[in-house]
Amino acid sequence: MLSDDIVGMLNKQVDAELYASQLYLQMAAWCQVKGLAGSARFFQGHATEETSHRDRIVEYLFECDAPVRLGTVEAPPAEFGSLLDVIRKAYEHEQLVTASINAIASAALAAQDFSTFSFVQWFINEQREEESLFRGVLDHASLLAFKGESGEAMWHLNNYLEGLAE
């Protein structure tokens, strides 16, 4: 049986994953409006992935016969300064998610809840991959000397993101 604290943290993470999905979908919509279809596909794929993360946590709560309590999810920002701004905000968001997952892992270990600790190992690995991905995209933008303005560097970055979406 999961402790009330662990159940609460997992339920908050369900909401966080739903927010992440909404954030990435909003980023995709912003990209689409700006004519960055490749970037839109990249972020839309991430929106779908975040929904699957939410579902994974919900399934774990079901398996543990723990209550699922969905909270309110605020609307993500809809306006961004540039594609570079979108990517930076996505990277910052992934860092926040990593901190949240690490807090669950830490709490699970402290409570000697090894089942939950084992469960969150997948998310720890996933977050390492996500942070690495977005850091790599920022590195790619830097190599292109992309500062956020329209032009050849933006075109290359948009195509790069589209390639990552496949």
VMD Tcl script that draws the C-alpha trace (Angstrom):
set ca {
  {0.00 0.00 0.00}
  {1.26 3.41 -0.94}
  {1.54 6.12 1.69}
  {-0.71 9.16 1.41}
  {2.37 11.32 0.72}
  {3.48 9.14 -2.20}
  {-0.07 8.99 -3.59}
  {-0.25 12.78 -3.37}
  {3.07 13.21 -5.16}
  {2.08 10.78 -7.90}
  {-1.25 12.53 -8.38}
  {0.56 15.87 -8.66}
  {2.83 14.29 -11.25}
  {-0.23 13.16 -13.22}
  {-1.28 16.81 -13.37}
  {2.28 17.88 -14.25}
  {2.39 15.43 -17.15}
  {-0.95 16.72 -18.41}
  {0.37 20.28 -18.16}
  {3.48 19.25 -20.09}
  {1.28 17.77 -22.80}
  {-0.72 20.99 -23.00}
  {2.48 23.06 -23.02}
  {3.98 21.11 -25.91}
  {0.72 21.17 -27.84}
  {0.58 24.96 -27.39}
  {4.21 25.19 -28.54}
  {3.29 23.10 -31.59}
  {0.39 25.42 -32.34}
  {2.65 28.48 -32.05}
  {5.16 26.89 -34.41}
  {2.46 25.99 -36.93}
  {1.15 29.55 -37.00}
  {4.70 30.80 -37.60}
  {5.12 28.49 -40.60}
  {7.45 26.09 -38.76}
  {5.68 22.85 -39.60}
  {8.71 20.68 -38.77}
  {9.01 22.21 -35.32}
  {5.25 21.85 -34.86}
  {5.50 18.11 -35.57}
  {8.37 17.80 -33.10}
  {6.42 19.47 -30.29}
  {3.19 17.68 -31.16}
  {5.02 14.38 -30.79}
  {6.20 15.47 -27.37}
  {2.65 16.39 -26.40}
  {1.55 12.84 -27.18}
  {4.50 11.41 -25.28}
  {3.63 13.42 -22.16}
  {0.09 12.06 -22.27}
  {1.50 8.53 -22.30}
  {3.59 9.44 -19.23}
  {0.42 10.58 -17.47}
  {-1.28 7.32 -18.36}
  {1.67 5.28 -17.07}
  {1.38 6.93 -13.65}
  {-2.39 6.48 -13.58}
  {-1.97 2.77 -14.37}
  {0.54 2.43 -11.52}
  {-1.91 4.06 -9.12}
  {-4.61 1.66 -10.35}
  {-2.29 -1.32 -9.82}
  {-1.57 -0.15 -6.29}
  {-5.28 0.36 -5.56}
  {-4.52 4.00 -4.85}
  {-6.91 6.85 -5.56}
  {-6.43 8.98 -8.65}
  {-7.26 12.61 -7.96}
  {-7.01 14.89 -10.95}
  {-6.29 18.50 -10.17}
  {-6.68 21.71 -12.09}
  {-4.18 22.26 -14.86}
  {-3.47 25.87 -15.74}
  {-3.27 26.98 -19.33}
  {0.27 27.12 -20.69}
  {1.64 30.28 -22.26}
  {0.51 30.75 -25.84}
  {2.95 33.42 -26.99}
  {6.69 33.06 -27.42}
  {9.34 35.46 -28.63}
  {10.95 33.10 -31.10}
  {11.59 29.46 -31.89}
  {14.69 29.71 -29.71}
  {12.51 30.97 -26.87}
  {10.20 27.96 -27.33}
  {13.12 25.53 -27.17}
  {14.63 27.19 -24.09}
  {11.29 27.11 -22.29}
  {10.86 23.43 -23.19}
  {14.33 22.65 -21.80}
  {13.59 24.60 -18.61}
  {10.31 22.73 -18.26}
  {12.06 19.37 -18.59}
  {14.44 20.42 -15.81}
  {11.42 21.13 -13.57}
  {9.95 17.73 -14.39}
  {13.27 16.08 -13.55}
  {13.28 17.76 -10.14}
  {9.73 16.56 -9.50}
  {10.53 12.97 -10.48}
  {13.66 13.04 -8.33}
  {11.58 14.24 -5.38}
  {9.23 11.27 -5.81}
  {12.19 8.89 -5.98}
  {13.72 10.44 -2.87}
  {10.44 10.24 -0.95}
  {9.93 6.64 -2.02}
  {13.41 5.69 -0.79}
  {12.91 7.51 2.50}
  {9.62 5.63 3.01}
  {11.24 2.36 1.93}
  {8.62 2.15 -0.81}
  {10.78 0.14 -3.16}
  {7.94 -0.59 -5.54}
  {7.42 3.11 -6.25}
  {11.16 3.69 -6.36}
  {11.45 0.95 -8.97}
  {8.53 2.42 -10.89}
  {10.03 5.92 -11.07}
  {13.36 4.60 -12.36}
  {11.83 4.55 -15.83}
  {10.94 8.23 -15.48}
  {14.41 9.09 -14.18}
  {15.91 7.54 -17.31}
  {13.31 9.25 -19.50}
  {14.13 12.63 -17.99}
  {17.83 12.16 -18.60}
  {16.99 11.51 -22.26}
  {14.64 14.51 -22.47}
  {17.11 16.93 -20.94}
  {19.84 15.60 -23.20}
  {17.58 15.98 -26.24}
  {16.68 19.60 -25.55}
  {20.23 20.51 -24.55}
  {21.32 18.99 -27.86}
  {18.76 21.06 -29.77}
  {20.06 24.19 -28.04}
  {23.61 23.16 -28.93}
  {22.52 22.67 -32.54}
  {20.96 26.14 -32.54}
  {24.22 27.54 -31.20}
  {26.21 25.80 -33.95}
  {23.89 27.43 -36.47}
  {24.43 30.80 -34.74}
  {20.64 30.92 -34.45}
  {19.49 33.88 -32.36}
  {15.76 33.47 -32.99}
  {15.32 35.58 -36.10}
  {13.94 34.39 -39.42}
  {16.41 33.24 -42.00}
  {18.57 30.36 -43.05}
  {19.48 29.29 -39.50}
  {15.78 29.07 -38.56}
  {15.08 27.04 -41.68}
  {17.87 24.59 -40.76}
  {16.71 24.32 -37.15}
  {13.11 23.72 -38.23}
  {14.29 20.92 -40.52}
  {16.48 19.51 -37.76}
  {13.51 19.37 -35.38}
  {11.39 17.75 -38.06}
  {14.07 15.07 -38.42}
  {13.97 14.46 -34.67}
  {10.18 14.04 -34.85}
  {10.43 11.03 -37.15}
}
mol new
graphics top color blue
foreach p $ca { graphics top sphere $p radius 0.5 }
foreach p [lrange $ca 0 end-1] q [lrange $ca 1 end] { graphics top cylinder $p $q radius 0.2 }
display resetview
